[in-house]
Amino acid sequence: LEKKQNIYQQFANNTQYLTYNLKILAKKYNFEIETRNIGAMFGFNFLPKQINKMIYNSKEIFNIFFKYLLNNGLNFAPSIAESAFITVSHDKKILDQTLEIFDKSFQDMNKLYL
């Protein structure tokens, strides 16, 4: 039972680490997101944004971001409403690699759209 409790705490710590840093990366490139996490489950939503005098809603921004994630090697749920999950194999090294892909995707989007 104690091992299970440690795994649940590890899930919570890892999802919190990922979503916290995801929010920081988004802000670094002038994107606003809302994040949520509980246990091994997490999700995020973009807030509407004006880009080059056009207002993009959160779904439009997510669709652009999703394509950048795929192009940078990260397969993510293709819907704005889906949650993602962390497994026991997602250690800090893998989470940091994931954050690097998020960073590259935000950077590419920022260069192209802002």
Stockholm file with secondary structure:
# STOCKHOLM 1.0

chainA/1-114         LEKKQNIYQQFANNTQYLTYNLKILAKKYNFEIETRNIGAMFGFNFLPKQINKMIYNSKEIFNIFFKYLLNNGLNFAPSIAESAFITVSHDKKILDQTLEIFDKSFQDMNKLYL
#=GR chainA/1-114 SS CHHHHHHHHHHHHHHHHHHHHHHHHHHHTTCCEEEEEETTEEEEEECCEEETTEEECHHHHHHHHHHHHHHTTCCCCSSTTCCEECCTTCCHHHHHHHHHHHHHHHHHHHHHHC
#=GC SS_cons         CHHHHHHHHHHHHHHHHHHHHHHHHHHHTTCCEEEEEETTEEEEEECCEEETTEEECHHHHHHHHHHHHHHTTCCCCSSTTCCEECCTTCCHHHHHHHHHHHHHHHHHHHHHHC
//
